[in-house]
Amino acid sequence: MKAADIRAKTPDELTTSLSELKKEQFNLRFQQASGQLENTARVQQVRRDIARIKTILAETSKARA
């Protein structure tokens, strides 16, 4: 997910996608612990997407204040 794509979304859409990514991260951790994870790079990709969304949400909330 690119930062430009994230900035185009509304805060409600961002919170929804954030919760979906957190669920995916949880499932990936379970797969990794049980040895069933095939795409190990996806873990890092999800972490970075979560960080991007949190950063942009913080920026928008700061801009409003």
C-alpha positions in Angstrom: 0.0 0.0 0.0 1.4 3.4 -1.0 1.2 6.5 1.1 -0.6 8.4 -1.6 -3.3 5.7 -1.7 -3.7 5.9 2.1 -3.9 9.7 2.0 -6.8 9.6 -0.5 -8.9 7.6 2.0 -11.2 9.1 4.7 -10.4 8.6 8.4 -13.3 6.1 8.7 -11.9 4.0 5.8 -8.4 4.2 7.4 -9.7 2.9 10.7 -11.5 0.0 8.9 -8.4 -1.0 7.0 -6.3 -0.7 10.1 -8.5 -3.2 12.0 -8.4 -5.5 9.0 -4.6 -5.3 8.9 -4.4 -6.0 12.6 -6.5 -9.1 12.2 -4.3 -10.3 9.3 -1.2 -9.6 11.4 -2.7 -11.8 14.2 -3.4 -14.6 11.8 0.0 -14.4 10.3 1.6 -14.6 13.8 -0.4 -17.8 14.5 0.6 -19.3 11.1 4.2 -18.5 11.9 4.1 -20.0 15.3 2.5 -23.2 14.0 4.9 -23.4 11.1 2.3 -23.0 8.4 3.4 -19.6 7.1 4.4 -19.7 3.5 5.0 -16.0 2.7 7.2 -14.7 5.5 7.7 -11.3 3.8 4.0 -10.6 4.3 4.5 -10.2 8.0 6.9 -7.2 7.5 4.6 -5.8 4.7 1.6 -5.8 7.0 3.6 -4.2 9.9 4.7 -1.4 7.6 1.2 -0.8 6.3 -0.1 -0.5 9.8 2.6 2.0 10.6 1.8 4.0 7.5 -1.9 4.2 8.4 -1.2 5.2 12.0 1.2 7.9 10.9 -1.2 9.4 8.4 -4.1 9.2 10.9 -1.9 11.1 13.4 -1.0 13.7 10.8 -4.6 14.3 9.9 -5.7 14.6 13.6 -2.9 17.0 14.2 -3.8 19.1 11.2 -7.4 19.4 12.5 -6.3 20.6 15.9 
